[in-house]
Amino acid sequence: MSRPWLFAAMAAVAVAVYLGLGLTKSKTTATVTTPKNAHGIVLPGTIYLAQGGRLYAYHSGDFTQLRTEDGAWSQPAVVPGAGQLLAVNRGAEWSDVYLLADNGTTVRQLTRNNRSTKDLSLNHWAFYPHPAAGGEVLYSYDSPKDGYEVDLAIWQMSLARTQASAVRRTEPNGYTGGDVYPNPLNGGGVLYSKFKSDATTGTIVSELWLQLGLRTAGAALTDPQDDCGQPALSPDQTLVAMVCTGGKQAGRLEIASFDGQQLGPAVTLATGQLAAPAWSPDGRRIAYLAPAAAQGPFQLWEVDLSGGPAHPKPAQRATENLDLDATSPPAWG
């Protein structure tokens, strides 16, 4: 017998885990504003951000709301050289990946996961789209389901085809939330965040995970006690930014060298309740989200690495009085 209320409860728990909400929720009661201008440093290029279910383009210190369809939008990703974005539109019990023009209008709906209002086990979640070489997209998707076990795996599909052509790349650990934040590698591999149950503490932790071949086991690049996740690969794929919490509410924004197989020693760029690192197209800056004060709403920050990864400049805040979606990494184009 179908029990949609139970499935909804299980799905809600899984979504909270794999989005990392336990690490990125603020408890603010402060008034937030619709993005209009940055009131801070001006960053180069265009950065796409999410707040309150809407997408915005931040350019030369000003914000422009994108012309998306109705819905709750988040997790934009720039498709290089195409004048297009990938983004997630979330419903009450599902979410879908869309291909958008850079002004927010729909080009194509890539997934169709709202399948039933009566049996929610037929619906699906898709998150964290990332463009890959050859007109492909990697994303996290909760199929196939095993009863009420809702865990995300990394899937891959063509931007020109339907989800029926998609292939599953990874095998998530059961009842953990699964595999998120896929970063495609030039050789066809993928770097991502993999959730697992830590046998020592009994808690759910994240490891950076490297998979070089389709459906291969892969290997951890970080230790479970460091609880590192949210990886962002530099444009030249020689550095990885990540958030490591050690299982605590606050964490460290770190970068480490990457040779395609292993990570080098990490350098800490910032500490606190932070999330969602993203690289500038030239690889000289990292944007991330963090409150301006304890338990406050999330703002846009940046770290200048023009002096080299070992000599970062102090982090600077670019916005104030906003409430940016901390589970939606900035997309810098």
N, C-alpha and C positions, 0 to 999 in steps of 0.2 A: 504494500500500500504506500502510495506517495505521501510524504510528509513535508510539504513545502515550507512550513514554519521552521522545522528543524534544519532543513537545508539552508534556509536563509540565515539562521543563527550561525551555522558552521561556516557559511560563506563569509559572513561579516567578520568572524574571528580571523579567517585566513586572509582576507583583504587587509585587515589591520596589521597583521604580521608582515605580509610581503610588501606593504607600502612603507613599513617602518614608522607607523604612526606613534608607537610608544617612544620613539626617540625625537620626534619632531613636532609634537603638539605644544602649542603655547597656551597659557592660561590667562591671556590678557583680557581685560575689560576696557582697554583704551579705545578711543574712537579712531577708526581707520578711514582712509580717504581713497577715492577712485584715483588711479594713477593719472597724473597730469604732467608733472615735471619732477626731476630727480632731487632737486634741492641739495645737491652734493657734487661729487666729482663727476666729470663727463667722460664716459668710456667710449672707445672707438667702435665703429661698426654698428650693427643692429643686434640687440639681444631680445629674444622672445621669452615672455614670462607669463605665468598664470596667476590670477587672483579672483577668488569668488566665482569660479566657473567660467571666467572670460579670459581670452588671450590678448596680450598687449605686445606691441613692438616698441622698444626703448631705443631711441636714436638721437644723438647729440643732446642728451639731457631731457628729451621730451618723450611722452608716451602717446601712442595711438592705439585705440582699441581695434582689433581685427574684426572683420565682418563675417563671423562664423554663424552657422545655423543655431537654432535654439538648442540648449543643452548645457551640460557641465563639462567644460573643456579644460584640458591640462596636458602636460608632458609633450610640449612641442619639440620637434627635432628638425633641423635644417637639412634639406636634400641638396647636397653641394652642386652648384652650377645650374640648378633647374628653376630657381625662383619659386620653389615649393617647400612646403612643410609637411611633416607627419605630425599628428596630434591624436589624443584620446578624447572621445566623448563618452561620458559615463552616465548611465541611467540608474534607476533604482536598484536593479538586480542584474546588471550586465554592463559591459563597456565595449566600445568598438574603436578601431583604428581607422583614421581618415587620411587621405592625401588632400592637402589644401594648397591653393595659391598663397603666395606670401602676404596677400591682403586678407586672408582668412576664408575666402569663398571655397566651396567644396569642388574638388576635381573628381575624386572618386571615394566611395566608402569601401574600404578594403576588407573589413570583416562584418559579419551580420550575426550578432550573438544574442539578440532579443528574440527568442524562439517561442516562449510560452509564458502566459500569465498565470497558468494553473499548476504547472509542474516546473518549478524553478531549477530542477536538476538538468533541464534541457537548455538552460541559458548558460552563457559563458562570460569570462572576463578576459580582456586583452589590455596589456599595459606596456609601457616603456618601449615604444617603437624606436628603432635606430636604423638609418639607411646603411646599406652595405654595397659592396662593389657589384657591378653588373645589373643594376636596377633591382636589387633585392632589398628586403627589409627584414630585420630581426625584431622579434617582439616576445613578450611573455604572455602565455596563454594557458588556461586551465583545462586543457583537453589532452588525453581522455580522463574523465573522472572515474573514480572507483567508489561507487556509493556516495557517501557524504564527505569523502576525502577530496578537498579542494586545494590542489597545489599547482603552482605555475611551472611550466617548462619553457625553455627557449625554443621558439619555432622560427622558421624562415620561409618567406614566400616572395614571389615576384610582384613588383608594383603594378605590373601590367595584367596580372591574372587574379583569380579569385582565391579565397581561403581554401577552397577544395584542393588546390594544388600545393598547399603548404606542407612542409615536412618538419617533423619534430627533431630537434638537435640534442636535447638533454633529458636526463632522467632525474627528476627532483626527489629529494628525501621526503617520505610520506609524513603528513601532518605537521609540516614545518612552515608552509608558505611557499617553498619551492625556489625557483631560479629567476632572478630579476637583473635589471641593468645590463643588458647585453651590449658588448663592444666588439664589433667585427674586426678581425685581424687581416692583414694584407694577404696572408697565405691561406685564408679560408677558415681559420680557427675563430674562436670566440672567447673573450674574457668577460666574466660576469660575477655576480654576487650570488652565492649559494647558501641557503639556510640549512642548518642541521641542528639536531638536538645534542647538546653537550653532555656527554655521559658523566662528567665530573660534577657539574652544577645542576643538571636537569633543566637548563634553560635553552631557549632557541637563540642561536648565534649565527653570525654570517662569516663566511670565508670568501676571499677572492679566489676564483676558480678558473683554471685554464683548460680549455678543451680544444685540441688541435684537429680532430677528425669527427665527422658526423656520427653521433650516438656512441662515441668512445667515452670511457669512464672519466678521463681528465684527471687533474691533480690540483690540490690546494696550493696557493701561493702565500697564504698568511696563516697564522696560528689561530685556532678557535678562541683562545682566551683573549686575543686582541679584538675580536668581534669587528672585523673590518668589512666594509661594504661600500655601496654606491660608487663603484669604480668609474673613472673617466679617463680615457686614453688620449694622450696628446696627439695632435695632428700627424706628427712624424712617427708616432707609436714607439717612442723611446722613453716615455715617462708615464706614470700612472698616478692620478690623484685619487684619494679615497678618504672615507670617514671611518675612523676607528674609535670605538667607545669603551672597550673593555667591559661591556655589559652595563654601563652607566648611562645616565641621561645626557650628560655632557660628553663631548668627544674631542678628537683631534683631526684637523684637516691635514693630511700628510701627502707627500709625493715621494715616489721612489723610481729609480731607473728601472727599465724593463728591456731585456735582451731578446724577447720573444719566447723565453722559457722560464726565467726566474726574475724576481724583484731584487733590486739592490737595497742597501740601507735606506730607511725612511727619514725624511726631513719634515718636521712639523711647521706648518705655515700659520695655523691659527688654532685656538682652543675655545671650547664653549658648546652651547647648544646650537650646532650648525648642521647643514645638510646640503646635498645636491651640488657638488662641484661640477664645473664645466670649463672647457678651455676656449680661449680666443682662437680664431683661425690661424694666427701666426705663431701660436704656442708660447707667447710671451706673457700671458696673463691667465689667471684662473678666477672665474666668478663663482660665488657660492651664496647661500642664503643663511641668515642668522638674525636673531633679535638684536636690537640696539641696546636693550636692557633686559635683565633677567625676566623670563616668562613673558616677554613682549612679543608682538607680531614679527614675522620674518621680513627682513629687508635684504636688498641686494648689496653685496660686498665684492671687493676684488683684491687680489694680491698680484703685484707686479714682479715678474720673474725675469725682467730684461737683463739683470745682472748675473743671471745663471741660477739654477735650482738651489745651489748651496747658499745663495745670498739674496733671499727674497726681501722685498721692501715690506714695511708694516702694512697690514691689511687696512683698507679704507672702505668706508660706507658710502654707497651711491644714492640711497633713498632713505626717506623717513616717512612715518605715519602710513605706511602701506601694510598689507597683510598677505604677503606673497605665499603661494602654495608651496610648502616645504617638501612635498613629495613630487614636485614638478621641477626637474633641473632646468636652469636657464639654457636656452639654445642660442649660441653665438654665431652669427653669420656675417 
